[in-house]
Amino acid sequence: MIEVVFPRNQEQAVQMAAYMKNHFDFAGVQATERKQLCKALLKESKKMSYEDLFDLIIFYYEKKEREYHYLGIDLAIQNVKKMTLEEVLRFKPYVIKNVWWDSVDAWRKFFGLWCETHFEEMPVVFDAFYGEENFWYRRVALNLQLMFKNKTNTELLEKAILYDKNTEEFFIQKAIGWSLRQYSKTNPEWVQQFIEANKLSQLAVREGSKYLPKQ
């Protein structure tokens, strides 16, 4: 099996760590180079059994440098459409491991992509994150349907937003605004009415109203 080992660039590593508030160590590999270095392994991963793939993803996700965490999630995304519901939800605990907004949003993409091709089971995935004590989980629930456009289940979107509308956490309020802003591209009337009917934070309103017609 191909094993990816990222070269170290100390100068870039320091800059990348600073951008992420020094939450993680970095090897210092930029995204374009990282994707090129991982290309062969991502291709090879398509032929792996689920258990071998799961072990490989966790192997990289438990390494020290942040680039390996990105690789782990990329491997999951590469193979998500062939997974079962149980196999997908097995990755839930890793959303809050090595946690910061970048990895949470990447995991959200993983779960969202699966839901796009298993739409009838999307509410089950939503329920796995909705109402959780850890706010990072709830961010996934808020943004799970981010790319669903006219397939968006507004009942679930509303449920997630109202649960957290008074939560002071910045990353939650940002997620509320993001979900509304994205859906406003498809249904601006619904978003406008929702904002008017509910007392949302200034941040959520500002973000959610970005593409709405000016009053």
matplotlib code that plots the C-alpha trace (Angstrom):
import matplotlib.pyplot as plt

x = [0.0, 1.1, 1.9, 1.9, 4.6, 4.5, 7.8, 8.4, 8.6, 9.2, 8.5, 5.2, 4.4, 4.7, 2.5, -0.2, -0.3, -0.7, -3.6, -5.3, -4.6, -1.8, -4.3, -2.3, 1.2, 1.6, 4.1, 3.9, 2.4, 0.1, -3.2, -2.2, 0.9, -0.9, -3.6, -0.9, 1.0, -2.3, -3.6, -2.3, -3.5, -6.9, -7.2, -6.0, -8.5, -11.4, -10.4, -10.2, -12.7, -14.5, -12.7, -9.3, -10.4, -11.7, -8.4, -6.4, -8.5, -8.0, -4.3, -3.9, -6.4, -4.5, -1.2, 0.2, 0.3, -2.9, -2.3, -2.7, -6.1, -7.1, -6.0, -8.0, -11.2, -10.4, -10.2, -13.6, -15.1, -13.5, -15.4, -18.5, -21.1, -20.5, -20.9, -24.0, -25.7, -24.0, -20.6, -21.0, -22.1, -19.1, -17.1, -19.3, -16.9, -14.1, -15.9, -14.9, -11.4, -8.6, -11.5, -11.6, -13.9, -11.9, -12.2, -15.8, -16.8, -14.9, -16.7, -20.0, -19.2, -18.7, -22.1, -23.8, -22.5, -23.8, -27.2, -27.4, -27.4, -29.4, -31.9, -34.6, -32.2, -31.0, -33.2, -31.5, -28.1, -29.5, -30.8, -27.4, -26.1, -29.1, -29.3, -26.0, -24.2, -21.1, -21.7, -19.5, -21.9, -24.7, -22.8, -22.9, -26.7, -27.1, -25.1, -25.8, -28.1, -25.9, -25.7, -29.2, -30.8, -34.5, -34.2, -33.7, -35.9, -36.9, -38.6, -35.2, -33.4, -35.8, -35.6, -31.8, -31.7, -34.3, -32.6, -29.5, -30.8, -29.8, -26.5, -23.7, -21.0, -19.6, -19.2, -22.9, -24.1, -21.9, -23.3, -26.9, -26.1, -24.3, -27.2, -29.7, -27.4, -26.9, -30.6, -31.5, -29.9, -32.7, -35.6, -35.1, -38.7, -38.5, -35.3, -36.7, -39.9, -37.9, -35.6, -38.5, -40.4, -37.6, -35.3, -31.9, -28.5, -27.0, -24.3, -26.8, -29.0, -26.1, -24.7, -28.1, -29.3, -26.2, -28.0, -31.5, -32.9, -32.3, -35.4]
y = [0.0, 3.5, 5.5, 9.3, 11.1, 14.9, 16.8, 19.4, 23.1, 24.9, 28.4, 27.5, 25.3, 28.2, 30.4, 27.7, 27.0, 30.7, 30.9, 28.1, 29.9, 27.4, 24.7, 22.2, 21.4, 21.5, 19.9, 23.1, 21.5, 23.7, 22.4, 22.0, 20.0, 18.0, 16.9, 15.9, 13.8, 12.1, 11.4, 7.9, 6.8, 8.3, 6.3, 3.1, 3.5, 2.9, -0.8, -1.3, -3.0, -0.8, -2.1, -1.5, 1.9, 2.8, 1.8, 3.8, 6.9, 6.7, 5.9, 9.3, 11.1, 10.3, 11.6, 14.9, 17.2, 18.8, 17.8, 14.1, 15.0, 16.5, 13.4, 11.2, 13.2, 13.2, 9.4, 9.3, 11.7, 9.8, 6.6, 8.0, 7.1, 3.3, 3.3, 2.3, 4.4, 2.5, 2.8, 6.6, 7.2, 5.3, 8.4, 10.7, 10.7, 11.9, 15.2, 16.3, 14.8, 17.2, 19.6, 23.1, 24.7, 23.5, 19.8, 20.1, 21.6, 19.0, 16.2, 18.1, 17.7, 14.0, 13.5, 15.9, 14.1, 10.8, 12.3, 13.6, 10.0, 8.5, 11.3, 9.3, 8.6, 12.2, 12.9, 10.0, 11.6, 15.0, 13.5, 12.0, 15.6, 17.7, 18.7, 17.3, 18.9, 19.5, 22.6, 21.3, 18.4, 20.9, 22.9, 19.8, 19.6, 23.3, 23.0, 19.4, 20.6, 23.4, 22.2, 20.7, 23.8, 23.0, 19.6, 21.4, 20.1, 23.4, 21.8, 20.3, 23.5, 25.6, 23.1, 23.3, 27.1, 27.6, 25.2, 27.4, 30.8, 32.1, 30.3, 32.8, 30.6, 32.4, 29.2, 28.4, 31.8, 31.8, 28.4, 29.7, 32.7, 30.4, 28.0, 30.9, 32.6, 29.5, 28.6, 32.2, 31.5, 29.0, 30.4, 34.0, 34.4, 31.7, 33.0, 36.6, 35.5, 33.3, 36.1, 38.5, 36.0, 35.0, 37.1, 36.0, 37.3, 40.3, 38.0, 35.4, 38.1, 39.8, 36.6, 35.2, 38.4, 38.9, 37.9, 39.0, 42.1, 45.3, 46.5]
z = [0.0, -0.7, 2.4, 2.2, 4.1, 3.8, 3.5, 6.1, 5.3, 8.6, 7.4, 5.8, 8.8, 11.2, 9.0, 8.6, 12.3, 13.1, 10.7, 12.6, 15.9, 16.7, 17.6, 15.5, 14.2, 10.4, 8.1, 6.0, 2.8, 0.8, -0.4, -4.1, -3.2, -0.6, -3.1, -5.6, -3.0, -2.0, -5.5, -5.8, -2.4, -2.9, -6.2, -4.5, -1.6, -4.0, -4.1, -0.3, 1.9, 4.3, 7.4, 5.8, 4.6, 8.1, 9.7, 7.1, 7.7, 11.5, 11.0, 9.3, 11.5, 14.6, 13.3, 14.7, 11.7, 10.4, 6.8, 7.7, 9.2, 5.9, 4.2, 6.5, 5.7, 2.0, 2.0, 3.7, 1.1, -1.8, -0.7, 1.0, -1.7, -1.3, 2.5, 4.4, 7.0, 9.8, 8.2, 7.7, 11.3, 12.6, 11.8, 13.9, 17.0, 14.7, 14.1, 17.6, 17.5, 16.4, 16.2, 14.7, 12.1, 9.1, 9.9, 11.2, 7.9, 5.9, 7.9, 7.3, 3.5, 4.0, 5.7, 3.3, 0.3, 1.6, 2.3, -1.3, -2.6, 0.3, 0.7, 2.4, 5.3, 5.6, 8.7, 10.5, 9.9, 11.0, 14.2, 14.9, 15.3, 16.2, 19.9, 20.9, 23.8, 21.8, 19.6, 16.9, 16.3, 16.1, 13.5, 11.3, 11.8, 10.9, 7.7, 6.7, 3.9, 2.7, -0.9, -1.2, -2.9, -3.7, -1.9, 1.4, 4.2, 5.6, 8.6, 9.7, 8.9, 11.0, 13.8, 13.9, 13.8, 16.4, 18.8, 18.7, 17.9, 21.3, 21.6, 22.0, 20.4, 17.3, 15.2, 15.8, 14.9, 11.8, 10.8, 11.2, 8.9, 6.4, 6.2, 5.6, 3.1, 1.1, 1.0, 0.1, -3.3, -3.9, -1.9, -0.8, 0.2, 2.7, 4.2, 4.3, 6.1, 8.5, 9.5, 10.0, 12.1, 14.4, 16.6, 15.4, 16.3, 14.4, 13.1, 11.8, 10.2, 8.6, 7.1, 6.2, 4.5, 2.3, -1.0, -0.1, -1.9, 0.1, 1.9]

ax = plt.figure().add_subplot(projection="3d")
ax.plot(x, y, z, "-o")
ax.set_aspect("equal")
plt.show()
